């Protein structure tokens, strides 16, 4: 009885190894074709922050060449003062704005933030491409 059990067990293990290999191969092949066009992360908490994110995301979709760019909107609630919104590009803060406790229009601040973001993206791309301007600018 032991040889029968041993034969079935080895057959089971070999078929399991084949299945895992096929799964791993298909997974590796699938992930090599996936490309993320640019991440916009929402770390807002209030309604005002969500409105800012929504307006910003509508404009973010229209920006070309966002591959490899991570943008994060972070909201910090300040007691009795309102809220502070920060915009980070690849981990570096590029824009900070404050909103009071009352509802204020966000469209102007969103447009200002998007222009600053585009300028920061352009500067970071220029610094990466140009060896002359790397470091001290000479």
N, C-alpha and C positions, 0 to 999 in steps of 0.2 A: 504494500500500500504506500510506502514511503516514496518509491520511484514515481508512482502516478501523481502524488501530491507535488513532488519536486518538479516534474515535467510541466504540470499546470501552472505552478507558481512562476517558473521561469518564462513560460509563454505569456502570462499575465504581465510580468515585469517588462518584458521586451516590447509588448504592444503598448504598454503605458509609456515607455521611453520614446517610442516612435510617435505617439500622440503628442507628448510634450515637445519633442523636437519640431514637429509640424506646427504646433501652436506657436512656439517661440519664433520660428522662421517667419511665419505669416505676420506675427506681431511686429517683428523687427522691420520687415518689409513695409508694413503699413505705416509705421511711425516715421520712416525715412521720407515718405511722401507728404506728410502733414506739415503745413507751413502756417504759422500764426502771423497774421498781418500787423499786429500791434495791439498791445493790451492797454485798456483803460479800466483802471480799478476804482471802484466806488467804496469809499470809507466814510460815507456821510451818515448822519444820524437824524437830523431834523427834516421837516418838510422843506424848509428853505434850502438846506443842503441837497436834498433830492431834486428840487427844482433846478438848482445850479448844475448838478450832474446831468440831468435830462437835457437841458439846453446845450451844455458843453458836448455831450455825446452826439447830438445831432450835427454839430459842426465838425466833430472829430472824424466822423464817417467820411467827410468830403476831403480830408487832407490826404494827399498822395504820399507814397514812400514812407509808410509808418512801420515797415518791417524792422523788427528788433528794437522798437521803441516802447518803453513802458511808461505810462502816465498814470499817476495816482492822485486822486482828489481826497484829501484828508480833512475832516471836520472836527474841530475841538469846540465843545460847548463851554462858554465862559459864563459862570454864574452871575446873574444880574447885569450882564453886559451884552449878551448876544452870542455870536458864534464867530469862529475864526476858520477860514477855509484856506488850505494850502494846496498848491499844485506842484507835484514833483515829477521831474523828468529823469528817468533812469536813476532814481534814488537821490537826486539833487533838487532841493527846493528852488523853484524859479519864480513863483508868484504866491503872494499872501494877500488876502483881503479880509476885512471885518464887516460883519453885518450886525445891526442892532437887533433888539428884541422884537421890534415891529416888522411886519412884512415890508420889504423894500424890493424894488424891481431888480432883477438879477441879470437881465439881458445885456446891459452895458458892461457889467463886470465880467460876464462870460465872454463877450467880444474882446475885451481888453486881455483876458487870460489867454484866449486862443491866439491873438497876435503875438503875445509874449512867448507862447509855446512854439509857434512857427519860427520866430526869431531864434530861440534857444536851440531848436532842432537844426536850423541852418548853421548856427555857430558850431555846434558839436560835430556836424558833418564836415564842416570846413577844417576844424582842428584835426580831425581824423585823416583827412585827405592830404593836407599840406604839411610837409616836413619842415618847411621854412618857419612856419608860425608855431610849431610845436614847442612847448616849454615857455621860453621868455619872449617869443614874438619876433626874434631877430633871425 
